[in-house]
Amino acid sequence: DTAVSQTPKYLVTQMGNDKSIKCEQNLGHDTMYWYKQDSKKFLKIMFSYNNKELIINETVPNRFSPKSPDKAHLNLHINSLELGDSAVYFCASSPYTGGTEAFFGQGTRLTVV
Amino acid sequence: AQSVSQHNHHVILSEAASLELGCNYSYGGTVNLFWYVQYPGQHLQLLLKYFSGDPLVKGIKGFEAEFIKSKFSFNLRKPSVQWSDTAEYFCAVNAYGSSNTGKLIFGQGTTLQVKP
């Protein structure tokens, strides 16, 4: 069983569209994250949720809106997609908020054309 | 702000060569340290971690890392690499008590290419 799963794995869409990426973890963790990996493979945190509550919101355009219906799910909705949004988006989870390691999903490669 | 620096961006080795990848971080307080590996087209997997105790930590697949607090370093080593170690390696830090507590701050990554 996949511990942290994201769908879709690949997403190609046109500029201006709205799209969502879904993430689910079956590890029983309290904390979930969204990370963005750019074309140079640099990883940067976008959001963190602890038990459905937003706790970290980095400087991310408000076109990006995370939603956590329960602590096992953290979805990412992106409005009005731009070329610069093209990247690989990783969902991750950890047992709690703090210094513990994160477990990553397979990533969603988003290409905006 | 805290940062993580990986000095080697692209490393090419022959099989059986020894590996050392450098990682330095900037934060004077308590840190948890991690090395992740990303095989081509795959997600990040944890190689090893340091929270406290023995500064020499052993991870999976024969990797180890040494935490040197005075040098703010957490270098990754492997005595003999294999072709299957070809991947991207990321050092990451969680800085307790800082504005970045709860976040993993990643280095830029090092691409390791092992030639058979």
Interface residues (C-beta under 8 A of the other chain):
Chain A: V4 T31 K40 K41 F42 L43 K44 I45 S48 I55 I56 F90 T97 G98 G99 T100 E101 A102 F103 F104 G105 Q106 G107
Chain B: V31 N32 F34 Y36 Q38 Q42 H43 L44 Q45 L46 K49 F51 E88 F90 N94 Y96 T101 G102 K103 L104 I105 F106 Q108 G109 T111
